[in-house]
Amino acid sequence: MPNFKRTLITAALPYANGPLHIGHLAGCYLPADLYARYKRLAGEQVLFICGSDEHGVPITISADKEKVSPQDIVDRFHNLNKASFEKLGISFDYYARTTSPVHRETSQEFFLTLHNGGFLVPREEPQLYDEQAKMFLPDRYVEGTCPVCSNPNARGDQCENCGTYLSQTELINPRSKVTGSIPVVRPAKHWFFALSRFQKELETYIESHRNEWKENVLQAARSWLKSGLHDRPITRDLTWGVPVPLPDAEGKVLYVWFDAPIGYISATKEATADWKKWWQDDTTQWITFLGKDNIVFHTILFPAMLLAHNEATDKLPLTLGEGGVRGHYILPENVPANEWMNLEGEKFSKSRGFTVELHEIAERYPADVIRYAFATMIPEQKDSDFQWKEFQARANNELADIFGNFANRVLTFASKHFENKIMGNRKELDAEGQVLLDGFGVRAKEIADFYERFRLRDATAATMDLARSANKYFNDAGPWKLIKEDKASAAQVIRSCLEALRALAIYFAPITPNASTSILKTLGANASEENWSNAHEPKLHGQTELGPIEILFPKIEDETVTEEIKRLETMAERSRDLQVTVAKQEASQTPSAKADGYISIEDFKKIKLRTAKILEAERVPKSKKLIKLQIVLGEEKRQIVAGIGEKFTPEELIGKTIVVVANLQPAKLMGQESNGMLLAVNDESGAVSLITSDREAASGLEVR
């Protein structure tokens, strides 16, 4: 194991195209901050870097929609997301922007080094061209039918329905998002990065970390390597981005996947003049935090770029190394990527309004409460699920009732019975109090090991267990009884509790930094004397007057949680209604639709209507409209979800024979899978009637 002198920590650059949501916090930025804060407490030299990723097509699309400049978009969301991080105590040492002059210069230097070293090759490739707009279309300016799953709204780079990575020329019936016209194929010149040349080197690199990296990271990287690496284009025809620094590349910019990770380096340059010791010194370990969608970029693509840069600088003249180009970059020592966090059983969806944005939750709840609750939900090994009621339970039953309660009862007792002062000296702990603190020291090493292995949920749980043991000590010692019989013994107990509270403030500092600072201030403790390894040792000075007692963690009321759930449901329902309206409008405007509204018999034959019998029915939690039905369709049992909850009770539906669309693509509503749709009628008064059989028809019969 290398003897590292310092730790460089990076968190994936968030895209400045919109507000971040709580899934981003749980999957990347809170884990990175927990680790960075622990490392600092452990006395290590740390640099924690992040910043806004401000280039790319989605930003230009947003700017086009709002009729503003791309700079307006990135300015707005850089400031919003940066402020959210600050409110939540994410302790970046530097938060950069990829629109900065330093980033542009660094990216262009990187490009030229690879280009002059022979790792970038110009090549013509077919690309879609909008003749009306007179422009080559970037991937996300093209939509069409996916050749794999037939999704009609696949993008030119990826189908979000089936997850297939695509080339825009693979789309069936492509259309331009700029003019709506059908683009033509023309050859376009671009520069390709020779990724394929690093197949063996990357295989060796990945396998050298097989004992330390998480399984999801290893499998994602191995999957790419197994299918064979291919050269990738790193330039695009676009006006927004880092210009390609070559005379024959006018109107081209660096592809955002190429320039964004270089943002870690340019940010470090902006943060410190001594940037090379963080990037070009083998005694630095680089840990990069991210979500699973970024694994390949940080284990394959960016490492390959760094390897190419290292090889190129060995061959190039010294003059090309001026300005910080020359030197060997380190590769990530660990890539502790996390899985997704879902929301109340469903995926986050900005388009459906089904989200909780970071700036909103930061406005409504204390940062420490958010941090602790999410630290218990980090999706480390598999997808996790955010539930508002669990958020409340973590905040109230654990943070407030265990850690907060211990702090309050100890400080209140000292204030009431010992003149609001710390009594005695450091040696005057009772025997059980010394055992408690010694136990803290032992368990602190175990918690440190959790942090070092990126088991942050375990670290959080074990830290709360320390607070539980402190509460048990207080309860077992019973100072409220001792004070009546032996005040000196009671003083020893409270002295031990105050030392335990000080130690807890240190151990909780990565998780609840604001509360920890408040506790240390109240105790008159010298924060500069504190670190992870000696936090369990008594340090408080006798006769020190205690500061004001604060409620560290206010409880979250039931009404507040009910309102949050209602807000989420309302947003989702409004979005669903809007989507239905838009879909109807689009259908009415489709060129192939007949003016009289008729469809052909062939169209009708595509719809499979079947009779079905309702076996079970129950309401979907947190929804007024939705009822979950278990139906039998011939010999097949299915579940469907219907929005009839305001017109029918579950009980009156059981046993009915209904008509369903049997070949409808499955969908999820409020976390419940619906595999079909029942038919119903709305009259002018709003009354709803189900389409049912007038006799006891068997289930599964075809309706025609």
Secondary structure, DSSP 4 states (H G I P E B T S, - for coil): ----SEEEEEEPPPBTTS--BHHHIIIIIHHHHHHHHHHHHTT-EEEEEEEEB--SHHHHHHHHHHTS-HHHHHHHHHHHHHHHHHHTT---SEEEETTSHHHHHHHHHHHHHHHHTT-EEEEEEEEEEETTTTEEPPGGGEEEE-TTT--TTEESSB-TTT--B--GGGSEEEEETTTSPPPEEEEEEEEEE-GGGGHHHHHHHHHTTTTTS-HHHHHHHHHHHHT----EE-EEE-SSSPBP-STT-TTEEE-HHHHHHHHHHHHHHHH-TTTHHHHS-TTEEEEEE-BGGGHHIIIIIHHHHHHHHHHHHHHS-GGGGTTTT-SPPP--SB---B--EEETTB--BTTTTB--BHHHHHHHS-HHHHHHHHHTS--SSS-EEE-HHHHHHIIIIIIIIIIIHHHHHHHHHHHHHSTTB--S-TT---HHHHHHHHHHHHHHHHHHHHHHTT-HHHHHHHHHHHHHHHHHHHHHH-HHHHHHH-HHHHHHHHHHHHHHHHHHHHHHTTT-HHHHHHHHHHHT--GGG--TTTTTS--PPTTPBP-----SSPPPPHHHHHHHHHHHHHHHHHHHHHHHHHHHHHHHH-TTS-TT----HHHHHTS-EEEEEEEEEEEPTT-SS-EEEEEEETTEEEEEEES-TTT--HHHHTT-EEEEETTPPPEEETTEEE-SEE-EEE-TT--EEE-B-SS-PPTTPBP-
